[in-house]
């Protein structure tokens, strides 16, 4: 079944809406105009009846003069009959000719009860509107009788029929104009969408995200949609380029150990095993395993969700201390994070310092906080990176000078971890730093789990003196407790 187009549905909806609105308005106008016309006609009948009653009381001789009751009122020709208290006709309009108004019952009620009333009558094939009223019990022969005034409703009905026809034509014309306007507007509005659909179909058919959709010049919803889709295509293009580059780099990195492993296996098949060959095989296997582990860790970091656990960075620093690794600045600071991921990132930074720093040089680790930003940094005593190298250091498979061993993914994992924690990683010389949004307790004894529920934004946070004193006191208690636990025990930590 073929679906109706959006343009046709819009035109149909607009046409029906306009037609319905005109019908409702027309019905309301018809009711108001009909009520106004009927009331105006009733007032005309009442006014004529009052004139006849006055004439009956003040000049009964004139009342019976032929033609006295035939003068029109307000341009409306009315028929009048005057009867006495016994229902006998005293005077009547000449316009009635030989006919008599069929209003005996109406006149009888007016004479008997003294109440005026309106009613509809039929005289031949003509509809009449009549008004009967009692006459005063003074004057000539009509005293105590009644007067009835009737007029044809033909003009009134013709006026209402003309109004109905006008409303119907107006509704049809308005619906047609509205449908044409909506059709034109929808055609102009949907034309850019059609172009977007065609361009998107070309992108889908070619599978090339480098293509872009046409952006209409108008700054409307369609233009916003086109720009958003182009931004999505640009993001897909970057993702595909990164994936291709990653696959190329991974293939290159895997080729070297695989080649060495195949050569050693071939040598083993020809000459048998030697201690040196077994050691090389173990080194190749370890390198492959380390590369596979780093690739898996990087993939997990890039696809994992935002962490929610409360982590104390100062505790990570103290846990990482060893024979070469010394804590420098250790401030009590907490973040929302993934403990295992942050421990791995810190271990990668320490491993990097061990590889590229002086052989027996000192490595310092620091955890500090400033203006709501937590910093976890590792520094060595080497010369460090140049600004150009610092920009490339956190890329995949980047290695510094010296041909040090490693997968080239350690710092890339650090950057992915920082970005997953809504932070960043950067290098300044020989200092490598992870910046994360910090959590702050608002009072002494406050629960850090409750603080974790607050927005961890790196801006608009200024610690007050009470918070600093609370955190320092807690840190001193933790350090004193740690010293008591480790006093007299040799440290079991060393270089990884």
Secondary structure, 3 states (H helix, E strand, C coil): CCCCCHHHHHHHHHHHHHHHHHHHHHHHHHHHHHHHHHHHHHHHHHHHHHHHHHHHHHCHHHHCCCCCCCCCECCECCEEEEECCCCCEEEECHHHCCCCCCCHHHHHHHHHHCCCEEEEEEECCEEEEEEEEECCCCCCCCCCCEEEEEEECHHHHHHHHHHHHHHHHHHHHHHHHHHHHHHHHHHHHHHHHHHHHHHHHHHHHHCCCCCCCCCCCCCCHHHHHHHHHHHHHHHHHHHHHHHHHHHHHHHHHHHHHHHHHHHHHHHHHHHCCCHHHHHHHHHHHHHHHHHHHHHHHHHHHHHCCCCCEEEEHHHHHHHHCCCCEEEEEECCCEEEECHHHHHHHHHHHHHHHHHHCCCCCCEEEEEEEECCEEEEEEECCCCCCCHHHHHHCCCCCCCCCCCCCCCCCHHHHHHHHHHHCCCEEEEECCEEEEEEEEECCCCCCCCHHHHHCCCCCCCCCCCCHHHHHHHHHHHHHHHHHHHHHHCCCCCCCCCC
